[in-house]
């Protein structure tokens, strides 16, 4: 009964202050990943917008929203990762170590860029959010 009372009080406080309830981490990340996937062709803006949407939906906690932005870009990058795995295996079968190293370097740099932009977007989304702080 104690947790139900606490949740009811938090809901009442958030409706009194005009703040909406935050969305769940996975739901927010999935919605943000759709935006990041389809806007991924825009340099810097695609993953930032996807992470920003997920951070906005998650709420005002900057750490939690940044983590949600990171998860959004991880989900959005699944097709890229599958393509990269295919490319790496093709280079291994071909036997060229130079192109294999180049391919791996490009994959790692791309992932760091994409995930970092999503994390920054999640932080920015938390700053603009009008939702209550999520329970962690």
C-alpha positions as CSV (number, residue, x, y, z in Angstrom):
1,X,0.0,0.0,0.0
2,X,2.9,2.4,0.7
3,X,4.1,2.4,-2.9
4,X,0.6,2.8,-4.3
5,X,0.1,5.9,-2.1
6,X,3.5,7.3,-3.1
7,X,2.7,6.8,-6.8
8,X,-0.8,8.4,-6.4
9,X,0.8,11.4,-4.7
10,X,3.4,11.8,-7.4
11,X,0.7,11.6,-10.1
12,X,-1.4,14.1,-8.3
13,X,1.6,16.5,-7.8
14,X,2.5,16.2,-11.5
15,X,-1.0,17.0,-12.7
16,X,-1.2,19.9,-10.3
17,X,2.0,21.4,-11.7
18,X,1.1,20.7,-15.3
19,X,3.8,18.1,-15.9
20,X,2.8,15.0,-17.8
21,X,4.0,11.6,-16.7
22,X,7.2,10.4,-18.3
23,X,7.2,7.6,-20.9
24,X,8.9,4.3,-20.2
25,X,12.5,3.9,-21.2
26,X,12.0,1.3,-23.9
27,X,8.9,3.1,-25.4
28,X,10.8,6.4,-25.5
29,X,13.8,4.7,-27.0
30,X,11.8,2.9,-29.6
31,X,10.0,6.1,-30.7
32,X,13.2,8.0,-30.8
33,X,14.9,5.2,-32.8
34,X,12.3,5.5,-35.5
35,X,13.1,9.2,-35.9
36,X,16.9,8.5,-35.8
37,X,16.6,5.8,-38.4
38,X,14.7,7.8,-40.9
39,X,16.6,11.0,-40.3
40,X,20.0,9.2,-40.0
41,X,21.0,10.5,-43.4
42,X,21.2,14.1,-42.0
43,X,24.7,14.6,-40.6
44,X,24.6,15.2,-36.9
45,X,20.9,16.2,-36.8
46,X,19.4,12.8,-37.5
47,X,20.7,11.0,-34.3
48,X,20.4,14.2,-32.3
49,X,16.7,14.6,-33.2
50,X,16.1,10.9,-32.5
51,X,17.8,11.1,-29.1
52,X,16.1,14.4,-28.4
53,X,12.6,12.9,-29.0
54,X,13.4,10.0,-26.7
55,X,14.9,12.3,-24.0
56,X,11.9,14.6,-24.2
57,X,9.5,11.7,-23.7
58,X,11.5,10.3,-20.9
59,X,11.4,13.3,-18.6
60,X,13.5,16.0,-16.9
61,X,16.2,13.7,-15.5
62,X,19.3,14.5,-17.7
63,X,21.1,11.2,-16.9
64,X,18.1,9.0,-17.6
65,X,17.2,10.9,-20.8
66,X,20.7,10.7,-22.1
67,X,20.7,7.0,-21.5
68,X,17.4,6.7,-23.3
69,X,18.8,8.7,-26.2
70,X,21.7,6.3,-26.4
71,X,19.3,3.4,-26.4
72,X,17.3,5.0,-29.2
73,X,20.4,5.2,-31.5
74,X,21.4,1.7,-30.6
75,X,18.0,0.4,-31.7
76,X,18.2,2.6,-34.9
77,X,21.6,1.3,-35.8
78,X,20.7,-2.4,-35.8
79,X,20.4,-2.5,-39.7
80,X,23.7,-0.7,-40.0
81,X,25.3,-3.2,-37.6
82,X,24.0,-6.1,-39.6
83,X,25.3,-4.6,-42.8
84,X,28.7,-4.0,-41.1
85,X,28.9,-7.6,-40.0
86,X,28.3,-8.7,-43.5
87,X,31.0,-6.4,-44.8
88,X,33.5,-7.5,-42.2
89,X,32.9,-11.2,-43.0
90,X,33.2,-10.4,-46.7
91,X,36.6,-8.9,-46.1
92,X,37.7,-11.8,-44.0
93,X,36.7,-14.3,-46.7
94,X,38.5,-12.2,-49.3
95,X,41.6,-12.3,-47.2
96,X,42.6,-8.6,-47.4
97,X,43.8,-7.4,-44.0
98,X,44.1,-3.8,-45.1
99,X,40.5,-3.4,-46.2
100,X,39.4,-5.4,-43.1
101,X,41.1,-2.9,-40.8
102,X,39.7,0.0,-42.8
103,X,36.2,-1.4,-42.6
104,X,36.5,-2.0,-38.8
105,X,37.8,1.5,-38.3
106,X,34.9,3.1,-40.3
107,X,32.4,1.0,-38.3
108,X,33.8,1.9,-34.9
109,X,34.0,5.6,-35.7
110,X,30.5,5.6,-37.2
111,X,29.1,3.9,-34.1
112,X,30.8,6.3,-31.7
113,X,29.5,9.3,-33.7
114,X,26.0,8.0,-33.9
115,X,25.7,6.9,-30.3
116,X,27.3,10.1,-29.0
117,X,25.0,12.3,-31.0
118,X,22.0,10.3,-29.7
119,X,23.2,10.7,-26.1
120,X,23.6,14.5,-26.6
121,X,20.2,14.6,-28.1
122,X,18.7,12.8,-25.1
123,X,20.3,15.4,-22.8
124,X,18.9,18.3,-24.9
125,X,15.5,16.6,-25.0
126,X,15.5,16.5,-21.2
127,X,16.2,20.2,-21.0
128,X,13.1,20.9,-23.1
129,X,10.8,18.3,-21.5
130,X,7.6,19.3,-19.8
131,X,7.2,15.9,-18.2
132,X,7.8,14.9,-14.6
133,X,11.0,13.4,-13.5
134,X,11.0,9.6,-14.1
135,X,11.3,7.1,-11.3
136,X,14.5,5.2,-11.7
